[in-house]
Amino acid sequence: MFEFNKKLIFKKFFVDNTYYFIISLSCITLIVWVIQAVNYLDFVTEDGHGLAVYFKYMLFSIPKIISKLMLLIFFITFFYTLNKFEDSNELKIFWLNGINVKRFIVNIISYTSIFVLIHILLTVFIVPSSQNKARTFIQSSNIDFFPSLISERKFIDTVEGLTIYIENKSSFKNYGNIFLKDAKEKDKVKIIYAKKGYLDNESENPKLILYDGKITNIYGQKINNFNFDKTIFDLSTYITKSTIVFKIQELSTIVLVNCYINYHLLKNDEFYDLQMCNDSSFNTTQEELTKRIIKPLYYFTIAICVCFLLLFSKEKSKYRLYRTNIFLFGFVILIISEISTSLSGESFLNLYTSIFLPILIFFISLIFLNQKFIKY
């Protein structure tokens, strides 16, 4: 029965902290997501993508935001929960029920392991997959919000290989005095002028229907011209200037590990890839793998840092000062985690430092904390 009471006490602590964590993470993620959504509106206003592509892209950015915020939110909510239990004298229930500090810390580490596993699951599998999916939406999308890009007396070069100039717009999709420069093909330029035309983007393949104009084809030194009464200019073959090549951060962890081990370490040229696995990708690949696999270890370091609060009861005169110092120390660890992982790609020394640093800080803090409790 006594052991059952201990489990109930731990359960309340962990349930409370998990509740605060989920609520805080959800709220802050929503705020960051809205801010990013506003910043990415140029997908529609400048790059010509449709609202469907925009919302899908933003939806798949949520796992990345969560992974970026998790460690910070874990620190703040864990710090808050431990302070709340101290201020409401609930920590005394632990000690009165025979729970010593050693057992408390062991349970904290076990609880923290859950967050480490969730974070690794996010960064190793879910985030790369969601980012890859988001980039796929951009690759496969056409310029389905084309009318919003057209402005009177303004050169539009959002589309790769195509420049458009419209002198006037009589309505949303009807234009007058249209100039097009098509430079999609190498060593070939096509210039089109039409007195009027309109945009047909209701069908699967958007197109400009042009009337009463002239086409000039330039092949190196050769130029030929011909007039037309009506012509159709297909827009479906043109792509936006948005980045459509996959970034290192959007590649699966298996692909990165294979590239890193086989090409960068074992020098196996069979794994060479012009865009994904080459000499210039070494630093970025090493840094990305460190962020995905090593950075979550800082959860343990943060947890031990917050456990220093157990050394000081609220009855002590300098309790507020101690609490502030521990909070600042936690933030220093967060900063170290960001700096060490960001620099891990520059050299093998930095990589080894980023791997052993969280482990070293954890054990030094644990030993120091244990000695303090023996002293007290």
ZAMAR-889163 format. One record per residue: residue number from 1; residue in one letter; x, z, y of N, C-alpha, C in turn. Coordinates in steps of 0.001 Angstrom, whole numbers, plus 500000, padded with zeros to 6 digits. Layout:
% residues N
NUM/a/X/Z/Y/X/Z/Y/X/Z/Y
...
//
This chain:
% residues 376
1/m/500835/500000/498791/500000/500000/500000/500868/500000/501257
2/f/501965/500768/501166/502873/500859/502308/503545/499518/502572
3/e/503924/498830/501473/504550/497523/501595/503561/496505/502158
4/f/502295/496678/501785/501248/495779/502283/501084/495929/503797
5/n/501185/497144/504312/501081/497400/505753/502228/496725/506508
6/k/503424/496740/505889/504565/496086/506513/504326/494582/506656
7/k/503769/493999/505603/503484/492560/505638/502459/492232/506713
8/l/501475/493112/506879/500456/492883/507909/501056/492952/509306
9/i/502003/493872/509497/502646/494020/510805/503448/492763/511145
10/f/504243/492291/510167/505010/491060/510387/504076/489877/510606
11/k/502987/489844/509847/502050/488730/509967/501488/488657/511376
12/k/501131/489797/511961/500586/489806/513324/501616/489287/514326
13/f/502864/489717/514166/503908/489273/515086/504089/487758/515004
14/f/504190/487246/513803/504438/485820/513621/503220/484975/513990
15/v/502029/485471/513719/500812/484745/514104/500698/484675/515621
16/d/500969/485786/516299/500913/485808/517764/501918/484831/518360
17/n/503155/484878/517851/504188/483988/518402/503865/482522/518129
18/t/503354/482232/516941/502995/480851/516604/501865/480359/517488
19/y/500912/481221/517757/499788/480869/518633/500293/480534/520030
20/y/501140/481397/520600/501687/481138/521937/502506/479849/521943
21/f/503245/479632/520855/504092/478434/520752/503239/477170/520765
22/i/502206/477131/519953/501360/475934/519851/500645/475654/521170
23/i/500098/476703/521780/499388/476524/523060/500343/476036/524144
24/s/501511/476674/524246/502485/476297/525285/503003/474888/525064
25/l/503347/474571/523823/503879/473245/523510/502840/472159/523789
26/s/501588/472421/523442/500519/471445/523663/500314/471179/525153
27/c/500269/472247/525935/500030/472101/527384/501180/471368/528074
28/i/502400/471781/527789/503547/471165/528461/503745/469728/527986
29/t/503501/469475/526700/503585/468106/526184/502584/467208/526899
30/l/501370/467712/527111/500346/466934/527804/500772/466617/529231
31/i/501360/467596/529917/501807/467387/531295/502906/466330/531348
32/v/503906/466467/530461/505007/465500/530423/504494/464118/530048
33/w/503556/464072/529107/503001/462788/528654/502270/462072/529790
34/v/501503/462818/530573/500783/462219/531707/501764/461683/532742
35/i/502824/462460/533029/503834/462012/533996/504513/460734/533503
36/q/504864/460697/532227/505486/459496/531672/504525/458320/531675
37/a/503247/458603/531395/502244/457537/531385/502147/456869/532751
38/v/502228/457665/533807/502197/457113/535170/503453/456281/535429
39/n/504613/456801/534983/505868/456080/535203/505930/454763/534444
40/y/505245/454697/533297/505274/453492/532474/504162/452504/532824
41/l/503467/452739/533914/502419/451801/534316/502966/450421/534653
42/d/504273/450333/534917/504854/449014/535210/504821/448096/533992
43/f/504517/448658/532805/504276/447812/531638/503155/446822/531919
44/v/502175/447302/532718/501017/446467/533040/501227/445746/534353
45/t/501648/446499/535377/501712/445945/536728/502883/444995/536940
46/e/503976/445161/536175/505157/444325/536378/505521/443487/535163
47/d/505371/444047/533960/505806/443338/532755/504700/442530/532094
48/g/503469/442697/532535/502403/441829/532069/501775/442202/530736
49/h/502075/443373/530190/501448/443774/528938/500025/444258/529202
50/g/499180/444164/528178/497802/444595/528304/497667/446105/528199
51/l/496504/446604/528557/496248/448037/528511/496303/448561/527079
52/a/495891/447745/526104/495924/448178/524706/497359/448468/524266
53/v/498287/447574/524617/499695/447766/524276/500244/448999/524992
54/y/499857/449153/526245/500311/450288/527049/499895/451617/526429
55/f/498621/451752/526040/498134/453007/525477/498719/453271/524091
56/k/498900/452214/523298/499521/452392/521987/500962/452854/522137
57/y/501682/452247/523079/503073/452619/523319/503170/454078/523758
58/m/502290/454491/524667/502315/455861/525158/501901/456854/524085
59/l/500959/456459/523238/500505/457344/522157/501650/457648/521199
60/f/502442/456636/520886/503545/456831/519946/504761/457498/520597
61/s/504698/457800/521874/505786/458530/522534/505608/460046/522420
62/i/504441/460497/521954/504149/461936/521880/505105/462672/520942
63/p/505381/462173/519722/506336/462901/518860/507707/463106/519503
64/k/508175/462117/520253/509468/462251/520921/509430/463352/521975
65/i/508346/463416/522739/508205/464463/523760/508201/465832/523104
66/i/507455/465961/522005/507376/467239/521295/508759/467674/520811
67/s/509517/466752/520229/510845/467091/519714/511790/467519/520834
68/k/511613/466941/522019/512465/467306/523162/512152/468702/523684
69/l/510888/469121/523557/510447/470385/524151/510491/471564/523185
70/m/510524/471306/521901/510321/472362/520907/511293/473532/521041
71/l/512574/473245/521170/513578/474318/521221/513373/475190/522450
72/l/513111/474565/523585/512872/475322/524819/511622/476189/524694
73/i/510535/475613/524176/509284/476363/524043/509435/477494/523039
74/f/510188/477252/521958/510435/478308/520967/511131/479493/521629
75/f/512139/479218/522436/512872/480289/523117/511948/481079/524048
76/i/511187/480376/524872/510328/481049/525861/509240/481866/525174
77/t/508572/481310/524171/507466/482029/523519/507976/483192/522676
78/f/509118/483018/522015/509688/484112/521221/510121/485262/522137
79/f/510730/484896/523251/511131/485897/524246/509903/486628/524783
80/y/508867/485882/525081/507625/486474/525606/506967/487400/524576
81/t/506887/486957/523327/506229/487754/522286/506949/489068/522052
82/l/508270/489020/521976/509042/490239/521735/508899/491209/522914
83/n/508893/490691/524131/508678/491539/525305/507274/492128/525318
84/k/506300/491316/524936/504907/491779/524901/504742/492922/523894
85/f/505364/492791/522735/505275/493842/521720/505972/495116/522187
86/e/507069/494949/522934/507761/496123/523462/506924/496801/524546
87/d/506366/496019/525465/505585/496582/526569/504313/497277/526084
88/s/503736/496790/524986/502499/497391/524455/502783/498397/523340
89/n/504059/498770/523185/504490/499756/522175/504231/499313/520735
90/e/503998/498023/520529/503740/497539/519167/505007/497472/518341
91/l/506169/497358/518989/507416/497360/518225/507655/498705/517552
92/k/507147/499765/518176/507320/501104/517588/506619/501209/516235
93/i/505577/500384/516052/504857/500389/514775/505781/499917/513660
94/f/506659/498962/513977/507634/498497/512985/508513/499650/512528
95/w/509073/500363/513510/510032/501418/513180/509333/502595/512499
96/l/508093/502924/512919/507356/504037/512324/506950/503755/510882
97/n/506837/502466/510548/506477/502098/509181/507703/501849/508300
98/g/508840/502273/508784/510046/502205/507969/510735/500855/507944
99/i/510358/499981/508884/511006/498672/508953/512265/498813/509811
100/n/513429/498635/509186/514663/498741/509960/514986/497411/510637
101/v/515930/497469/511543/516272/496295/512335/516824/495173/511461
102/k/517585/495523/510438/518157/494519/509546/517061/493695/508878
103/r/516039/494401/508383/514942/493679/507730/514166/492845/508742
104/f/514022/493389/509945/513311/492656/510990/514020/491333/511291
105/i/515344/491381/511424/516119/490180/511747/516073/489184/510585
106/v/516147/489676/509349/516059/488788/508182/514739/488036/508188
107/n/513647/488729/508508/512336/488079/508577/512254/487090/509739
108/i/512912/487424/510843/512947/486509/511989/513674/485220/511617
109/i/514794/485358/510900/515551/484174/510489/514730/483315/509528
110/s/514014/483966/508614/513152/483220/507685/512054/482478/508435
111/y/511486/483162/509415/510433/482551/510244/510992/481383/511054
112/t/512193/481563/511591/512834/480507/512386/513134/479276/511537
113/s/513418/479495/510256/513721/478378/509353/512576/477368/509304
114/i/511363/477855/509461/510198/476955/509459/510282/475989/510635
115/f/510652/476507/511809/510777/475664/512999/511936/474674/512843
116/v/513016/475115/512209/514156/474221/511981/513739/473050/511097
117/l/513015/473353/510033/512569/472304/509113/511599/471340/509793
118/i/510690/471886/510602/509729/471035/511328/510462/470131/512311
119/h/511434/470700/513014/512192/469919/513994/512989/468802/513310
120/i/513625/469119/512197/514380/468100/511453/513443/467020/510932
121/l/512283/467431/510441/511290/466457/509982/510891/465515/511112
122/l/510732/466072/512300/510378/465258/513467/511502/464283/513832
123/t/512698/464822/514030/513795/464001/514551/514351/463016/513519
124/v/514299/463382/512239/514872/462525/511203/513894/461443/510759
125/f/512605/461770/510707/511633/460827/510158/510560/460378/511161
126/i/509840/461327/511738/508636/460984/512509/508967/460299/513833
127/v/509893/460861/514611/510218/460294/515921/510796/458884/515815
128/p/511816/458633/514966/512314/457252/514849/511235/456269/514411
129/s/510372/456713/513490/509303/455837/513009/508316/455516/514118
130/s/507940/456526/514909/506982/456299/515994/507582/455445/517104
131/q/508878/455665/517418/509542/454854/518434/509706/453411/517964
132/n/509988/453241/516691/510096/451912/516113/508757/451185/516191
133/k/507681/451910/515887/506343/451325/515949/505989/450939/517376
134/a/506341/451793/518340/506050/451499/519743/506780/450239/520203
135/r/508052/450087/519792/508806/448895/520174/508212/447647/519514
136/t/507671/447808/518304/507045/446688/517604/505835/446178/518368
137/f/505087/447104/518982/503929/446693/519782/504351/445785/520930
138/i/505489/446122/521567/505980/445312/522678/506458/443951/522178
139/q/507153/443958/521030/507660/442702/520483/506544/441720/520148
140/s/505452/442265/519600/504381/441398/519102/503317/441097/520147
141/s/503443/441682/521345/502400/441483/522356/502696/440244/523193
142/n/501629/439570/523608/501808/438482/524574/501558/439025/525974
143/i/501594/438150/526947/501431/438605/528328/499948/438572/528663
144/d/499203/439525/528070/497752/439439/528135/497169/440054/529398
145/f/498032/440510/530293/497509/440995/531573/498063/440122/532696
146/f/498227/438859/532377/498863/437897/533270/498214/437819/534655
147/p/496881/437816/534779/496279/437686/536117/496733/438737/537111
148/s/497019/439954/536630/497433/441022/537556/498822/440780/538128
149/l/499607/439910/537478/500960/439638/537945/501001/438633/539088
150/i/499962/437810/539182/499961/436715/540144/499582/437215/541532
151/s/500447/436933/542479/500175/437256/543883/500430/436007/544721
152/e/499706/435890/545808/499868/434730/546689/501231/434757/547378
153/r/501842/433548/547454/503115/433353/548159/504201/434331/547691
154/k/504283/434483/546383/505283/435374/545821/505809/434777/544517
155/f/507141/434726/544377/507735/434211/543152/507634/435273/542047
156/i/507093/434882/540902/506929/435779/539772/507874/435343/538666
157/d/508841/436213/538291/509772/435873/537213/509765/436941/536130
158/t/508629/437617/535973/508492/438638/534938/508709/438058/533552
159/v/508253/436813/533374/508333/436164/532074/509705/435510/531909
160/e/510337/435736/530745/511659/435191/530476/511617/433664/530452
161/g/512443/433032/531304/512539/431581/531328/511464/430876/532127
162/l/510640/431632/532856/509541/431017/533599/509412/431658/534978
163/t/509380/430803/536005/509148/431269/537376/507869/430619/537885
164/i/507003/431437/538500/505699/430951/538960/505541/431259/540441
165/y/505015/430277/541166/504697/430489/542582/503280/429952/542825
166/i/502423/430797/543374/501040/430425/543698/500846/430559/545209
167/e/500455/429457/545837/500275/429514/547291/498998/430242/547679
168/n/497933/430038/546928/496689/430751/547251/495852/430955/545995
169/k/494997/431979/546054/494070/432297/544967/492646/432258/545518
170/s/491838/431381/544957/490447/431319/545416/489577/432332/544688
171/s/490021/432756/543517/489355/433816/542764/490394/434449/541852
172/f/489955/435362/540981/490900/436130/540163/491753/435234/539276
173/k/491195/434131/538734/491924/433274/537811/492017/431821/538283
174/n/491598/431532/539513/491660/430169/540046/492690/430107/541161
175/y/493610/429139/541052/494736/429086/541953/494856/427709/542605
176/g/495522/427692/543753/495784/426448/544462/497252/426302/544780
177/n/497748/425040/544746/499163/424743/544993/500074/425606/544115
178/i/500152/425193/542871/500875/425949/541843/502227/425294/541573
179/f/503256/426096/541568/504599/425618/541228/505098/426415/540015
180/l/505573/425704/538985/506123/426332/537790/507526/425800/537530
181/k/508441/426686/537174/509776/426273/536751/510008/426824/535355
182/d/510086/425914/534383/510280/426282/532988/511733/426035/532603
183/a/512495/427122/532407/513913/427009/532028/514159/427701/530699
184/k/513174/427643/529831/513279/428323/528545/514311/427669/527635
185/e/514368/426329/527654/515297/425598/526802/516638/425398/527522
186/k/517722/425477/526756/519057/425312/527320/519281/423870/527769
187/d/519894/423714/528934/520216/422396/529507/518970/421548/529775
188/k/517824/422200/529900/516608/421461/530207/515729/422300/531120
189/v/515323/421697/532241/514458/422381/533205/513246/421507/533466
190/k/512086/422144/533453/510855/421429/533757/510213/422073/534987
191/i/509929/421261/535991/509275/421755/537210/507901/421095/537313
192/i/506891/421911/537471/505508/421416/537512/504861/421818/538832
193/y/504220/420852/539447/503413/421144/540635/501992/420679/540358
194/a/501007/421514/540728/499595/421146/540578/498830/421613/541806
195/k/497892/420790/542256/497098/421155/543430/496156/422310/543133
196/k/495686/422381/541909/494800/423485/541541/494895/423734/540035
197/g/494385/424879/539637/494386/425217/538229/493736/426565/538012
198/y/493519/426888/536763/492951/428195/536449/493553/428712/535145
199/l/493447/430019/534963/494027/430675/533800/492958/430878/532733
200/d/493255/430449/531528/492383/430686/530381/493090/431657/529445
201/n/492744/432942/529534/493330/433926/528626/492272/434595/527765
202/e/491135/433921/527612/490092/434442/526750/490408/434154/525287
203/s/491102/433051/525035/491437/432685/523663/492664/433462/523196
204/e/493050/433238/521954/494194/433940/521389/495495/433527/522067
205/n/495574/432271/522497/496770/431770/523167/496469/431517/524644
206/p/496963/432369/525557/496700/432167/526983/497362/430893/527496
207/k/496686/430225/528435/497215/428958/528951/496745/428732/530373
208/l/497531/427939/531101/497156/427495/532441/496625/426066/532344
209/i/495426/425851/532868/494858/424509/532935/495138/423980/534340
210/l/495937/422925/534443/496410/422417/535725/495824/421030/536003
211/y/495511/420759/537292/494904/419482/537697/495696/418856/538846
212/d/495728/417494/538796/496239/416697/539913/497639/417160/540331
213/g/498605/416831/539511/499949/417316/539814/501042/416386/539354
214/k/502238/416932/539299/503434/416153/538992/504385/417003/538160
215/i/505019/416399/537150/505995/417075/536291/507356/416415/536466
216/t/508364/417216/536709/509742/416733/536825/510579/417350/535716
217/n/511162/416512/534867/512037/416969/533782/513484/416691/534148
218/i/514310/417716/534025/515731/417591/534341/516539/417861/533082
219/y/517250/416826/532583/518122/416949/531418/519554/416702/531879
220/g/520267/417770/532181/521634/417586/532665/521635/416790/533964
221/q/522164/415533/533919/522204/414679/535100/520992/413740/535184
222/k/520145/413733/534157/518995/412831/534120/517747/413524/534651
223/i/516976/412784/535430/515730/413298/536004/514647/412250/535813
224/n/513478/412688/535319/512342/411766/535265/511084/412478/535745
225/n/510192/411732/536347/508968/412284/536931/507758/411514/536404
226/f/506636/412194/536317/505369/411517/536053/504221/412388/536565
227/n/503169/411740/536950/501996/412420/537490/500977/412687/536374
228/f/500077/413593/536628/499021/413878/535663/497728/414245/536408
229/d/496617/413953/535756/495313/414384/536277/494959/415771/535748
230/k/495345/416012/534496/495095/417316/533880/496149/417563/532812
231/t/496658/418778/532748/497594/419160/531701/497393/420629/531357
232/i/497799/420993/530183/497676/422380/529716/499077/422958/529525
233/f/499303/424073/530176/500604/424751/530073/500421/426009/529218
234/d/500984/425982/528016/500820/427085/527056/501714/428270/527433
235/l/501115/429441/527579/501858/430645/527955/502201/431526/526757
236/s/501654/431200/525590/501801/432090/524434/503224/432138/523908
237/t/504036/431127/524222/505410/431089/523707/506392/431845/524588
238/y/505911/432372/525707/506791/433082/526627/506675/434579/526396
239/i/507771/435257/526588/507798/436689/526364/508156/437398/527657
240/t/507788/438663/527708/508092/439466/528880/509571/439817/528923
241/k/510047/440245/530096/511436/440684/530214/511616/442145/529797
242/s/510549/442771/529306/510692/444119/528766/511689/444093/527615
243/t/512399/445190/527431/513355/445278/526334/512615/445260/525008
244/i/512878/444251/524177/512183/444159/522897/513121/444352/521716
245/v/514425/444465/521983/515385/444727/520912/515365/446219/520595
246/f/515399/446562/519317/515368/447964/518921/516611/448691/519413
247/k/516401/449889/519967/517505/450733/520390/517952/451598/519214
248/i/519152/452184/519335/519679/453043/518280/518705/454186/517996
249/q/518102/454739/519055/517186/455863/518907/515919/455503/518147
250/e/515638/454214/518037/514409/453762/517384/514634/453325/515940
251/l/515866/453396/515468/516181/453007/514103/516012/454191/513158
252/s/515680/453909/511914/515479/454987/510943/516798/455697/510663
253/t/516690/456950/510257/517885/457747/509974/518679/457159/508818
254/i/517992/456589/507830/518683/455979/506687/519554/454817/507152
255/v/519020/453991/508058/519783/452863/508591/521017/453364/509344
256/l/520839/454400/510155/521959/454941/510927/523022/455560/510024
257/v/522592/456309/509021/523543/456941/508098/524334/455884/507331
258/n/523633/454847/506848/524313/453765/506130/525337/453060/507013
259/c/524945/452805/508267/525858/452164/509208/527060/453062/509494
260/y/526793/454338/509764/527854/455271/510144/528872/455459/509012
261/i/528366/455681/507809/529273/455941/506675/529980/454667/506226
262/n/529195/453615/505999/529762/452413/505392/530562/451546/506359
263/y/530063/451411/507594/530781/450535/508532/531804/451305/509359
264/h/531366/452405/509997/532257/453108/510918/533315/453947/510193
265/l/532955/454554/509058/533921/455398/508350/534663/454640/507258
266/l/533945/453894/506424/534563/453190/505302/535002/451764/505656
267/k/534646/451309/506867/535050/449987/507364/534574/448832/506461
268/n/533374/448976/505945/532782/447931/505112/532057/446937/506015
269/d/532619/445735/506169/532060/444744/507089/530712/444188/506639
270/e/530317/444444/505415/529023/443963/504934/527869/444612/505680
271/f/528127/445751/506292/527075/446463/507022/527083/446123/508512
272/y/527924/445178/508884/527983/444782/510293/526672/444125/510720
273/d/526204/444488/511911/525028/443867/512498/525276/443740/513995
274/l/524994/442570/514542/525320/442289/515941/524637/443246/516898
275/q/523406/443660/516587/522643/444505/517501/522643/445974/517102
276/m/522713/446265/515806/522503/447636/515352/523766/448344/514869
277/c/524641/447614/514195/525792/448262/513557/527059/447477/513867
278/n/527737/447865/514939/528963/447197/515357/529894/448207/515997
279/d/531053/447747/516432/532043/448675/516989/531518/449440/518195
280/s/530725/448781/519013/530219/449425/520233/529124/450453/519958
281/s/528571/450449/518751/527478/451378/518436/527974/452707/517883
282/f/529287/452838/517686/529826/454045/517040/529449/455320/517793
283/n/529757/455368/519087/529492/456583/519862/528018/456945/519874
284/t/527164/455942/520115/525725/456196/520190/525170/456644/518849
285/t/525645/456020/517766/525177/456388/516421/525576/457811/516071
286/q/526818/458167/516355/527300/459520/516062/526538/460561/516866
287/e/526301/460269/518128/525540/461191/518976/524096/461330/518492
288/e/523474/460219/518123/522082/460247/517688/521923/461038/516395
289/l/522830/460862/515459/522761/461620/514202/522966/463110/514441
290/t/523832/463449/515387/524044/464856/515737/522781/465468/516315
291/k/522104/464734/517190/520864/465234/517783/519771/465440/516738
292/r/519734/464531/515776/518671/464609/514771/518906/465715/513742
293/i/520169/465906/513333/520448/466780/512190/521061/468120/512587
294/i/521962/468109/513571/522719/469315/513914/522040/470168/514973
295/k/521463/469539/515980/520875/470298/517093/519832/471324/516661
296/p/518995/471057/515654/518012/472081/515236/518621/473407/514790
297/l/519915/473428/514469/520562/474684/514076/520554/475701/515213
298/y/520380/475235/516430/520373/476151/517573/519145/477061/517590
299/y/518140/476761/516775/516990/477674/516666/517449/479048/516182
300/f/518341/479057/515203/518838/480341/514682/519600/481102/515765
301/t/520417/480383/516528/521196/481012/517599/520282/481595/518670
302/i/519239/480823/519024/518270/481297/520023/517538/482537/519525
303/a/517152/482520/518251/516421/483650/517677/517248/484934/517724
304/i/518530/484815/517345/519410/485991/517384/519624/486462/518816
305/c/519732/485517/519745/519893/485864/521160/518716/486718/521642
306/v/517515/486293/521318/516320/487028/521760/516246/488400/521087
307/c/516764/488503/519856/516738/489784/519139/517562/490871/519827
308/f/518417/490486/520779/519151/491490/521558/518213/492361/522380
309/l/516993/491895/522574/515987/492714/523266/515694/494004/522505
310/l/515910/493996/521203/515632/495174/520381/516568/496331/520696
311/l/517679/496020/521364/518646/497068/521709/518159/497966/522831
312/f/517202/497472/523599/516806/498194/524813/515295/498454/524803
313/s/514935/499693/524959/513515/500037/525068/513110/500019/526530
314/k/511819/499921/526770/511338/499831/528149/511545/501125/528923
315/e/511844/502219/528194/512056/503504/528874/513408/503563/529591
316/k/514315/502664/529227/515639/502681/529842/515558/502175/531277
317/s/516369/502753/532130/516302/502457/533566/516677/501007/533888
318/k/517583/500448/533142/518045/499079/533422/517417/498057/532475
319/y/516239/498383/531968/515597/497504/530993/515327/496119/531566
320/r/514822/496036/532789/514534/494747/533425/515802/493907/533589
321/l/516903/494570/533955/518168/493868/534115/518657/493328/532772
322/y/518585/494171/531726/518971/493722/530386/518130/492515/529952
323/r/516843/492611/530198/515933/491547/529781/516263/490233/530506
324/t/516564/490334/531798/516929/489146/532578/518219/488520/532068
325/n/519201/489368/531760/520490/488872/531264/520334/488154/529921
326/i/519506/488702/529056/519272/488068/527746/518570/486732/527919
327/f/517628/486689/528865/516930/485424/529142/517912/484376/529654
328/l/518807/484777/530551/519812/483850/531090/520784/483398/529999
329/f/521128/484326/529112/522022/483984/528004/521367/482942/527091
330/g/520069/483085/526875/519335/482102/526084/519366/480727/526724
331/f/519203/480692/528052/519257/479413/528748/520652/478787/528691
332/v/521674/479628/528719/523043/479121/528587/523221/478450/527223
333/i/522659/479049/526181/522734/478460/524831/522013/477116/524801
334/l/520853/477034/525460/520116/475768/525523/520945/474685/526219
335/i/521614/475074/527303/522462/474121/528031/523637/473678/527158
336/i/524231/474634/526447/525346/474305/525544/524888/473333/524461
337/s/523683/473542/523946/523165/472651/522899/523014/471226/523409
338/e/522559/471088/524653/522390/469754/525239/523744/469096/525496
339/i/524669/469854/526062/525982/469296/526402/526755/468915/525145
340/s/526768/469807/524154/527560/469559/522946/527043/468351/522179
341/t/525718/468199/522082/525173/467040/521361/525366/465752/522160
342/s/525298/465843/523485/525491/464653/524312/526928/464143/524262
343/l/527872/465058/524097/529292/464671/524049/529790/464421/522633
344/s/528938/464668/521631/529384/464586/520240/529800/463184/519828
345/g/529292/462164/520528/529612/460795/520149/530945/460295/520655
346/e/531596/461057/521521/532815/460556/522166/534045/460605/521270
347/s/534075/461551/520336/535234/461663/519444/534862/462508/518232
348/f/535729/462473/517197/535495/463313/516024/535665/464786/516366
349/l/536546/465100/517309/536727/466485/517734/535440/467023/518339
350/n/534820/466231/519195/533551/466642/519784/532473/466783/518725
351/l/532506/465908/517724/531520/465990/516639/531685/467302/515870
352/y/532923/467632/515498/533163/468870/514759/532795/470087/515612
353/t/533060/469990/516901/532697/471088/517808/531184/471276/517850
354/s/530459/470180/517955/528998/470261/518028/528392/470774/516723
355/i/529083/470540/515594/528589/471026/514302/528833/472524/514151
356/f/530038/472963/514464/530405/474357/514213/530016/475303/515338
357/l/529765/474790/516527/529453/475654/517662/528190/476492/517441
358/p/527048/475901/517045/525855/476740/516828/526061/477755/515706
359/i/526823/477364/514671/527081/478286/513559/527957/479430/514040
360/l/528987/479101/514829/529907/480115/515347/529191/481096/516271
361/i/528403/480584/517208/527664/481453/518131/526696/482333/517368
362/f/526057/481774/516341/525092/482540/515552/525762/483732/514877
363/f/526874/483506/514174/527515/484587/513433/528173/485608/514357
364/i/528747/485148/515461/529329/486100/516421/528241/486991/517002
365/s/527111/486393/517374/525979/487157/517922/525421/488118/516886
366/l/525332/487660/515635/524794/488498/514562/525691/489700/514294
367/i/527003/489467/514250/527954/490564/514029/527913/491551/515188
368/f/527898/491018/516411/527853/491875/517596/526556/492692/517628
369/l/525442/492050/517279/524155/492727/517274/524128/493829/516214
370/n/524690/493556/515057/524738/494545/513970/525582/495757/514370
371/q/526720/495496/515027/527581/496589/515463/526898/497457/516518
372/k/526146/496818/517409/525414/497552/518435/524361/498467/517825
373/f/523667/497990/516792/522642/498801/516168/523248/499969/515401
374/i/524417/499746/514816/525114/500849/514128/525507/501902/515141
375/k/525959/501433/516318/526384/502348/517384/525227/503176/517906
376/y/524033/502469/518046/522858/503161/518571/522245/504055/517504
//
